Amino acid sequence: MNGAISYVWRDPITDEEMVDLVLSHGGNAEPGWWPKVSEHSLGWVAARDGEGVLVGFVNVAWDGADHAFLIDTKTRGTHQRRGVGTALVRRAVDHARAAGCEWLHVDFEPRLRGFYFDACGFRPTDAGLIHLPSADEGRR
Ligand SMILES: CC(C)(COP(=O)(O)OP(=O)(O)OC[C@H]1O[C@@H](n2cnc3c(N)ncnc32)[C@H](O)[C@@H]1OP(=O)(O)O)[C@@H](O)C(=O)NCCC(=O)NCCS
């Protein structure tokens, strides 16, 4: 199965393809999201099957220098648990390195520790997060 899948850096993806991919894994698809986000991306990896159907995606955002951020990893619902996600991330790592980045960050839900730590090779680190819409305005 995996042998028939191609992985291409910065392969053009239409908004319709992205919406279809997100719906395929039960996500909340937002039309117009990808054209907006892609303008700020260092690059992304698109996985396509032998017929050109988008079966996986991962985006790499960055600070323009040393730090890159892996975000929005997605595998089509019908193609999960076949190594597509791991292959997407491996290529994203290679391209971030080739672009001169030193660090690749990621955050995720606890249920995906096995995917990011064991399958993809990230190591645990301290990190922090603020959900800005619910942050306390009165503290400023
Ligand atoms: C997370 C996701 C991208 C993984 O893609 P995938 O192509 O299925 O991943 P792989 O087949 O390369 O998985 C490799 C290993 O990671 C772990 N893993 C993968 N998906 C997992 C999941 N949903 N829960 C727990 N462990 C998981 C498993 O150990 C797996 O090996 P195994 O199949 O031999 O048990 C996919 O489940 C997905 O698109 N989920 C919906 C969107 C999402 O939540 N994205 C994450 C954003 S941070």
The ligand as a MOL file (V3000), in Angstrom:
LIG
                    3D

  0  0  0     0  0            999 V3000
M  V30 BEGIN CTAB
M  V30 COUNTS 48 50 0 0 0
M  V30 BEGIN ATOM
M  V30 1 C -2.3340 11.1390 13.9500 0
M  V30 2 C -2.3570 10.6350 12.5190 0
M  V30 3 C -1.8190 11.7160 11.5940 0
M  V30 4 C -1.4620 9.3770 12.4210 0
M  V30 5 O -1.3770 9.0180 11.0580 0
M  V30 6 P -1.1550 7.4930 10.5780 0
M  V30 7 O -0.8770 7.5610 9.1240 0
M  V30 8 O -2.3080 6.6620 11.0130 0
M  V30 9 O 0.1440 7.1100 11.4180 0
M  V30 10 P 1.1220 5.8470 11.2490 0
M  V30 11 O 0.4300 4.7510 10.5240 0
M  V30 12 O 2.3980 6.3400 10.6890 0
M  V30 13 O 1.2990 5.4310 12.8020 0
M  V30 14 C 2.5280 5.0170 13.3230 0
M  V30 15 C 2.3490 4.6480 14.7780 0
M  V30 16 O 1.9370 5.7990 15.5370 0
M  V30 17 C 0.9690 5.3920 16.5300 0
M  V30 18 N -0.3410 5.9710 16.2020 0
M  V30 19 C -0.7870 6.3890 15.0050 0
M  V30 20 N -2.0260 6.8960 15.1020 0
M  V30 21 C -2.3900 6.7880 16.3890 0
M  V30 22 C -3.5670 7.1450 17.1140 0
M  V30 23 N -4.6370 7.7080 16.5080 0
M  V30 24 N -3.6110 6.8810 18.4380 0
M  V30 25 C -2.5600 6.3050 19.0550 0
M  V30 26 N -1.4010 5.9480 18.4370 0
M  V30 27 C -1.3230 6.2020 17.1070 0
M  V30 28 C 0.9100 3.8720 16.4660 0
M  V30 29 O 1.8910 3.3580 17.3340 0
M  V30 30 C 1.2980 3.5990 15.0280 0
M  V30 31 O 1.8700 2.3270 14.8390 0
M  V30 32 P 0.9160 1.0360 14.6840 0
M  V30 33 O -0.1130 1.3500 13.6330 0
M  V30 34 O 1.9030 -0.0350 14.2630 0
M  V30 35 O 0.3000 0.7810 16.0220 0
M  V30 36 C -3.8000 10.2070 12.1080 0
M  V30 37 O -4.3300 9.3540 13.1060 0
M  V30 38 C -4.7640 11.3550 11.8770 0
M  V30 39 O -4.8080 11.9520 10.8010 0
M  V30 40 N -5.5560 11.6880 12.9220 0
M  V30 41 C -6.5830 12.7370 12.8010 0
M  V30 42 C -5.9550 14.1260 12.8100 0
M  V30 43 C -5.0640 14.3380 14.0400 0
M  V30 44 O -5.4640 14.1050 15.1730 0
M  V30 45 N -3.8210 14.8300 13.7710 0
M  V30 46 C -2.8480 15.0800 14.8020 0
M  V30 47 C -2.6350 16.5390 14.9570 0
M  V30 48 S -1.4270 16.8500 16.2740 0
M  V30 END ATOM
M  V30 BEGIN BOND
M  V30 1 1 1 2
M  V30 2 1 2 3
M  V30 3 1 2 4
M  V30 4 1 2 36
M  V30 5 1 4 5
M  V30 6 1 5 6
M  V30 7 2 6 7
M  V30 8 1 6 8
M  V30 9 1 6 9
M  V30 10 1 9 10
M  V30 11 2 10 11
M  V30 12 1 10 12
M  V30 13 1 10 13
M  V30 14 1 13 14
M  V30 15 1 14 15
M  V30 16 1 15 16
M  V30 17 1 15 30
M  V30 18 1 16 17
M  V30 19 1 17 18
M  V30 20 1 17 28
M  V30 21 1 18 19
M  V30 22 1 18 27
M  V30 23 2 19 20
M  V30 24 1 20 21
M  V30 25 1 21 22
M  V30 26 2 21 27
M  V30 27 1 22 23
M  V30 28 2 22 24
M  V30 29 1 24 25
M  V30 30 2 25 26
M  V30 31 1 26 27
M  V30 32 1 28 29
M  V30 33 1 28 30
M  V30 34 1 30 31
M  V30 35 1 31 32
M  V30 36 2 32 33
M  V30 37 1 32 34
M  V30 38 1 32 35
M  V30 39 1 36 37
M  V30 40 1 36 38
M  V30 41 2 38 39
M  V30 42 1 38 40
M  V30 43 1 40 41
M  V30 44 1 41 42
M  V30 45 1 42 43
M  V30 46 2 43 44
M  V30 47 1 43 45
M  V30 48 1 45 46
M  V30 49 1 46 47
M  V30 50 1 47 48
M  V30 END BOND
M  V30 END CTAB
M  END
